[in-house]
Amino acid sequence: MEDDSMKTANHISFRALLFFFIPLGLSASLVTISHVIINSTLARAPDPAIVIASYSIAMSLFALLERCAVILRQTCSTLVRDQVSYKLMRNATTYVLSVIFLLSLLIAYSPLGEWFFSYLLGVSDHTLQPTIDAYRVLMFVTLFSGIRCLYQGIIISNMKTKWLTIGMIIRLAVMALISWFLLANDLVKHGYIGAVIFLSGMAVEALVSSLEGRLIAKKLPDKMESHAVTKQSQIFRFYNPLMIASLIAVSITPTINAVLGWSTKAEVAIASYAVAISVVHLLNSITSYIHQIVINFYKKDKQTVLRFTIMVSLIPTILLLVLGYTPVGIWGLENIIGVSGELLEQSILALRFFVLFTLCFPWIDFSNGILMIRGQTKVMSFSQIGNVIATVIALLILIFTFPSGGGAIGSLAQSIGFFTELVILFYFLKALDKSNPGRLLKKISS
């Protein structure tokens, strides 16, 4: 970012944007590969539908709670600049992870968990115990994820982001090795095996991040006079709104899994949706850091950023069309992920209904980036609520109209939800351009 081309007020070259964007996109893609490794391993189990379904349902609850840990990264990278703020952030991390872990214990080892999975998520009796077993492993993943994000926040704010890539590569290598060992010894028979693979990889990544993060933290100044973070309450005033917005966003997957539990063949529907969404996340990861392009370059050269976004935004959709409508997709799901038979057919069908999702996703990230640089992030909560409402309505209509629709019900409903979110974002961005932002936000929050 010290390059002259990046400093230019009137023009930023595509080359500068690519050098900034490619490492971020690569890092995000590597994250999604870890879930592909797990799903492809579980797909080779004797009864893959039940194994993948139990792991997927447990993951939906894990993802809900892990979001509270993941946003520690953003909080840390923004607020930690000296030893005082670092210690406050470390204390906040301990508090957050302790609360999450206690809640996880309650869910994993009390009747509350059985009630939650059975009645709220609609898990059948023969899938209930495998789901709980998977969650009992996943709850430890949250702890390592929180530790990882704390130190990654320090690494990012000190411009040593190569360590994120290094940590991710090591994580993937460990997960692939463990997956190979388990398959070679015919040990992949339960959903919790996927959680074990995930836990091993996350623990290694947390170790790499903490080793580098601690070295950087030791070099931080004792107290920066220009840095205003001196109280614990300041950490949570920044953290809490992010947590609320994140919880709204991640409630979509558990909701979809719960409704798919009412379908004609619940395990196949949930498993095919899980396979399809893992592939879509891999494709969309290429564009998941567009908001960073907007934050860093939009004010300098709006037109170049817009053209760059248009170019990049089409990549996931083009790749999805190839996978969903050509033999390439069938070959990939069979030979790379390992699905076959009815599960393969349902996964391909679910993929096809994600086209609208991939079209909307980059522009949602683009719009959120504009809201961030304008300091109008409250709008994100409204757009995400709209997403959830639209998804739930679509799910209920589809499940009662086409109960045998399988995983495609989830993918179509989620696509409708994301389209709704994009429409809401575009509406507010247009309204904020024409109105007094402060007055409008006060009005919509009242």
C-alpha positions in Angstrom: 0.0 0.0 0.0 3.0 2.3 -0.1 3.1 2.0 -3.9 2.7 5.3 -5.8 -0.1 3.8 -7.8 -2.1 3.3 -4.6 -1.5 6.8 -3.4 -2.8 8.4 -6.5 -5.8 10.5 -5.8 -7.4 10.3 -9.3 -6.5 6.8 -10.6 -5.6 3.4 -9.2 -4.4 0.7 -11.6 -5.9 -2.7 -11.8 -2.5 -4.0 -11.0 -2.5 -2.3 -7.6 -5.9 -3.7 -6.9 -4.9 -7.2 -7.9 -1.8 -7.2 -5.7 -3.9 -6.1 -2.8 -6.9 -8.5 -3.5 -5.3 -11.8 -4.7 -3.7 -12.7 -1.3 -6.9 -11.9 0.5 -9.0 -14.0 -1.9 -6.4 -16.9 -1.7 -6.6 -16.9 2.1 -10.4 -17.0 2.0 -10.4 -19.8 -0.5 -8.0 -21.9 1.6 -10.5 -21.5 4.5 -13.3 -23.1 2.6 -11.1 -25.9 1.3 -10.9 -27.2 4.9 -14.7 -27.8 4.8 -14.5 -29.5 1.4 -11.8 -31.8 2.9 -14.2 -32.7 5.8 -17.3 -33.2 3.6 -15.3 -35.3 1.0 -14.1 -37.5 3.9 -17.5 -38.0 5.4 -19.0 -38.7 2.0 -16.9 -41.9 1.9 -18.6 -43.2 5.1 -20.8 -46.4 4.8 -24.0 -44.2 5.3 -22.9 -40.8 4.1 -26.3 -39.1 4.2 -26.7 -39.6 8.0 -23.0 -39.0 8.7 -22.9 -35.7 6.8 -26.3 -34.6 8.1 -25.3 -35.1 11.7 -22.1 -33.2 11.2 -23.8 -30.5 9.2 -26.5 -29.9 11.9 -23.9 -29.7 14.7 -21.9 -27.3 12.5 -24.9 -25.0 12.1 -25.0 -24.5 15.9 -21.2 -24.3 16.1 -21.2 -21.6 13.4 -23.7 -19.5 15.4 -21.6 -19.5 18.5 -18.2 -19.3 16.6 -19.3 -15.9 15.1 -18.9 -14.5 18.6 -15.3 -15.6 18.6 -14.5 -14.7 15.0 -15.4 -11.0 15.4 -12.7 -10.8 18.0 -10.3 -10.6 15.0 -11.9 -7.4 13.7 -12.2 -5.9 17.2 -8.5 -6.7 18.0 -7.2 -5.4 14.7 -9.1 -2.1 15.2 -8.5 -1.4 18.9 -5.2 -3.0 19.9 -2.2 -0.6 19.5 -0.3 -0.8 22.8 0.1 -3.0 25.9 -2.8 -1.4 27.7 -5.3 -2.1 24.9 -3.8 -5.6 24.3 -4.4 -6.6 27.9 -7.9 -5.3 27.8 -8.5 -7.2 24.6 -7.1 -10.4 26.0 -9.4 -10.1 29.0 -12.4 -9.5 26.8 -11.4 -12.6 24.8 -11.2 -14.7 27.9 -14.6 -13.5 29.0 -16.2 -14.1 25.6 -14.7 -17.6 25.2 -15.7 -18.6 28.7 -19.3 -17.7 28.2 -19.4 -19.5 24.9 -17.8 -22.6 26.3 -20.2 -22.7 29.3 -23.2 -22.4 27.0 -21.7 -25.1 24.8 -21.3 -27.5 27.8 -25.0 -26.9 28.7 -26.1 -27.7 25.2 -23.8 -30.8 24.9 -24.4 -32.5 28.2 -27.9 -31.5 29.3 -31.5 -32.1 28.1 -31.4 -28.6 26.7 -29.2 -29.9 23.8 -31.6 -32.8 23.0 -34.5 -30.4 23.0 -32.7 -27.9 20.9 -31.7 -30.4 18.2 -34.9 -32.4 18.3 -37.6 -29.8 18.4 -35.9 -26.6 17.2 -33.8 -28.1 14.4 -36.1 -31.1 13.7 -33.4 -33.8 14.1 -34.8 -37.3 13.8 -34.3 -39.8 16.7 -31.7 -41.9 14.8 -29.7 -38.8 13.9 -29.9 -37.1 17.3 -27.1 -38.8 19.2 -24.6 -38.6 16.3 -25.4 -34.9 16.1 -24.8 -34.4 19.8 -21.6 -36.4 19.6 -20.3 -34.2 16.8 -21.1 -31.0 18.7 -19.3 -32.3 21.8 -16.1 -32.1 19.7 -16.9 -28.9 17.9 -17.4 -26.9 21.1 -13.6 -27.1 21.6 -13.0 -25.8 18.1 -14.6 -22.5 19.2 -11.9 -22.0 21.9 -9.1 -22.4 19.4 -10.9 -20.3 16.9 -11.2 -17.4 19.4 -7.5 -17.7 20.3 -6.6 -17.7 16.6 -8.7 -14.6 15.9 -7.2 -12.7 18.8 -3.7 -13.0 17.6 -4.6 -12.7 13.9 -6.0 -9.3 14.7 -2.6 -8.3 16.0 -0.9 -9.8 13.0 -3.2 -7.9 10.6 -2.9 -4.5 12.3 0.9 -4.9 12.1 0.9 -5.8 8.3 2.3 -9.3 8.7 -0.6 -11.0 6.9 1.6 -13.7 5.3 1.3 -15.5 8.6 -2.4 -16.0 8.1 -1.6 -17.8 4.8 1.2 -19.8 6.4 -1.1 -20.9 9.3 -3.9 -21.8 6.9 -1.6 -23.9 4.7 -0.3 -25.8 7.7 -3.9 -26.3 8.9 -5.0 -27.8 5.6 -1.9 -30.1 5.4 -2.7 -31.4 8.9 -6.4 -31.9 8.1 -5.6 -33.7 4.8 -3.1 -36.0 6.6 -5.6 -36.9 9.3 -8.3 -37.4 6.8 -6.1 -39.8 4.8 -5.2 -41.7 8.0 -8.9 -42.1 9.0 -9.9 -43.3 5.6 -7.0 -45.7 5.2 -8.0 -47.3 8.5 -11.7 -47.4 7.7 -12.5 -45.1 10.7 -14.9 -42.8 9.0 -18.3 -44.0 10.3 -19.6 -41.2 12.4 -20.3 -37.5 12.0 -17.9 -36.6 14.9 -15.0 -37.7 12.8 -15.5 -34.6 10.7 -15.4 -32.5 14.0 -12.1 -34.3 15.0 -10.5 -33.3 11.6 -11.7 -29.7 12.1 -10.5 -29.5 15.6 -7.0 -30.7 14.7 -6.7 -28.2 11.9 -8.0 -25.3 14.0 -5.7 -26.1 16.9 -2.6 -26.0 14.6 -3.7 -22.7 13.0 -4.3 -21.2 16.5 -0.8 -22.4 17.5 0.9 -20.7 14.5 -1.1 -17.5 15.0 -0.5 -17.3 18.7 3.3 -17.8 18.4 3.6 -15.0 15.8 1.0 -12.8 17.5 2.7 -13.0 20.9 6.1 -12.0 19.4 4.4 -8.9 17.9 2.5 -8.1 21.1 5.7 -8.0 23.1 7.0 -5.2 20.8 3.9 -3.0 21.3 4.6 0.2 23.2 3.4 0.3 26.9 1.0 3.2 26.3 0.3 5.3 23.2 -0.9 8.8 24.2 -2.8 9.1 20.9 -4.6 5.8 21.5 -7.9 6.3 23.5 -8.7 2.7 24.4 -8.0 2.5 28.2 -11.2 0.8 29.6 -12.8 -2.6 29.2 -16.1 -1.0 28.4 -14.6 0.5 25.2 -13.8 -2.9 23.9 -17.3 -4.2 24.4 -18.9 -1.0 23.0 -17.2 -1.9 19.7 -17.6 -5.7 20.0 -21.3 -5.9 20.9 -22.9 -4.3 17.8 -20.7 -6.5 15.6 -21.8 -9.6 17.5 -25.5 -8.8 17.2 -25.2 -8.2 13.4 -23.1 -11.5 13.0 -25.6 -13.6 15.0 -28.4 -12.3 12.7 -26.4 -13.4 9.6 -25.4 -16.9 10.8 -28.9 -17.8 12.0 -29.8 -18.6 8.3 -28.0 -22.0 8.1 -29.5 -23.4 11.3 -32.9 -22.3 10.1 -32.5 -24.0 6.7 -31.3 -27.2 8.3 -34.3 -27.1 10.7 -36.8 -26.7 7.8 -35.0 -29.3 5.6 -35.6 -31.7 8.6 -39.3 -31.6 7.7 -38.7 -32.7 4.0 -39.5 -36.1 2.6 -36.0 -37.5 2.9 -34.5 -35.3 5.6 -31.0 -36.7 5.7 -30.5 -36.6 2.0 -31.9 -33.0 1.8 -29.6 -31.8 4.6 -26.6 -33.6 3.3 -27.0 -32.4 -0.3 -27.5 -28.8 0.9 -24.3 -29.1 3.0 -22.3 -30.4 0.0 -23.7 -27.7 -2.3 -23.1 -24.8 0.1 -19.6 -26.0 0.8 -18.8 -25.7 -2.9 -20.6 -22.4 -3.2 -18.6 -21.0 -0.3 -15.4 -22.1 -2.0 -16.4 -20.2 -5.2 -17.7 -17.1 -3.3 -14.5 -16.9 -1.2 -12.8 -15.3 -4.2 -15.0 -12.3 -3.7 -15.4 -12.3 0.0 -12.9 -9.5 0.5 -14.4 -7.0 -1.9 -15.4 -4.8 1.1 -11.6 -4.4 1.8 -11.1 -3.1 -1.8 -13.9 -0.6 -1.2 -12.6 0.5 2.2 -9.1 1.0 1.0 -9.6 2.4 -2.5 -13.2 3.5 -3.1 -12.6 7.1 -2.0 -9.5 7.4 -4.2 -10.9 6.0 -7.5 -14.6 5.0 -7.5 -14.8 4.1 -11.2 -11.8 1.7 -11.1 -13.1 0.0 -8.0 -16.5 -0.4 -9.6 -15.1 -1.8 -12.8 -12.9 -4.2 -10.8 -15.8 -5.4 -8.8 -17.9 -6.0 -11.9 -15.1 -8.1 -13.4 -14.4 -10.1 -10.2 -18.1 -10.6 -9.3 -18.8 -12.7 -12.4 -16.1 -15.3 -11.6 -18.1 -17.3 -9.0 -21.3 -17.4 -11.1 -19.4 -18.5 -14.2 -17.7 -21.3 -12.3 -21.0 -22.4 -10.7 -22.7 -22.6 -14.1 -19.8 -24.9 -15.3 -20.2 -27.1 -12.2 -24.0 -27.2 -12.2 -24.7 -27.6 -15.9 -21.7 -29.6 -17.4 -20.2 -33.0 -16.7 -17.3 -31.2 -14.8 -19.6 -30.8 -11.8 -20.6 -34.4 -11.7 -17.0 -35.6 -12.1 -15.9 -33.2 -9.3 -18.5 -34.2 -6.8 -18.0 -37.9 -7.5 -14.2 -38.0 -7.5 -13.1 -35.1 -5.3 -15.9 -34.9 -2.7 -17.0 -38.5 -3.1 -20.8 -38.3 -3.3 -22.8 -40.7 -5.5 -26.2 -41.9 -6.3 -29.2 -39.9 -5.0 -27.0 -37.6 -2.9 -25.0 -36.7 -6.1 -28.2 -35.9 -8.0 -29.6 -33.8 -5.2 -26.3 -31.9 -4.7 -26.1 -31.0 -8.4 -29.7 -29.7 -8.3 -29.0 -27.7 -5.1 -25.9 -26.2 -6.8 -28.0 -24.9 -9.8 -30.3 -23.0 -7.5 -27.4 -21.1 -6.0 -26.8 -19.1 -9.2 -28.7 -16.1 -7.9 -26.8 -16.3 -4.6 -23.4 -16.1 -6.3 -24.7 -13.1 -8.4 -25.8 -11.2 -5.3 -23.0 -12.1 -2.8 -20.2 -9.8 -4.3 -22.5 -6.8 -4.5 -23.7 -7.3 -0.9 -20.0 -7.2 0.2 -19.4 -4.2 -2.0 -22.4 -2.4 -0.5 -21.3 -3.3 3.0 -17.9 -1.8 2.3 -19.5 1.5 1.3 -21.5 1.5 4.6 -18.3 0.9 6.5 -16.4 3.8 5.1 -19.4 6.0 5.7 -19.8 4.8 9.3 -23.4 3.7 8.5 -23.0 0.0 9.6 -26.3 0.0 11.4 -28.0 -0.5 8.0 -26.4 -3.9 7.8 -28.6 -5.2 10.7 -31.7 -4.1 8.8 -30.5 -5.8 5.5 -29.6 -9.0 7.3 -33.0 -9.1 9.1 -34.6 -8.7 5.7 -32.5 -11.6 4.5 -33.6 -13.9 7.3 -37.3 -13.0 7.0 -37.3 -13.6 3.2 -35.4 -16.9 3.6 -37.8 -18.2 6.3 -40.9 -17.2 4.2 -39.4 -18.9 1.1 -38.4 -22.0 3.1 -41.9 -22.4 4.5 -43.6 -21.9 1.1 -41.2 -24.3 -0.6 -41.2 -27.0 2.0 -45.1 -27.2 2.0 -45.3 -26.9 -1.8 -42.4 -29.2 -2.7 -41.7 -31.4 0.3 -39.5 -33.7 -1.8 -37.5 -30.8 -3.2 -34.4 -31.9 -1.2 -31.4 -29.6 -0.7 -32.6 -27.4 -3.6 -35.3 -25.9 -1.2 -32.5 -24.6 1.0 -30.4 -23.2 -1.9 -33.4 -21.5 -3.6 -34.6 -20.0 -0.3 -31.1 -18.7 0.6 -30.8 -17.2 -2.8 -34.1 -15.3 -2.4 -32.9 -14.1 1.0 -29.6 -12.8 -0.3 -31.4 -11.0 -3.2 -33.7 -9.4 -0.7 -30.7 -8.3 1.4 -29.1 -6.7 -1.7 -32.3 -4.8 -2.6 -32.5 -3.4 0.9 -28.9 -2.3 0.8 -29.3 -0.6 -2.6 -32.4 1.1 -1.3 -30.7 2.5 1.8 -27.6 3.5 -0.1 -29.7 5.5 -2.5 -31.8 7.0 0.3 -28.7 7.9 2.3 -27.2 9.6 -0.8 -30.3 11.8 -1.1 -31.0 12.4 2.6 -29.2 13.5 5.7 -27.6 10.2 6.8 -27.8 11.0 10.5 -31.5 12.0 10.3 -32.4 8.9 8.2 -30.6 6.5 10.5 -32.3 8.0 13.6 -35.6 7.6 11.9 -35.1 3.9 10.9 -33.7 2.9 14.3 -36.7 4.5 16.2 
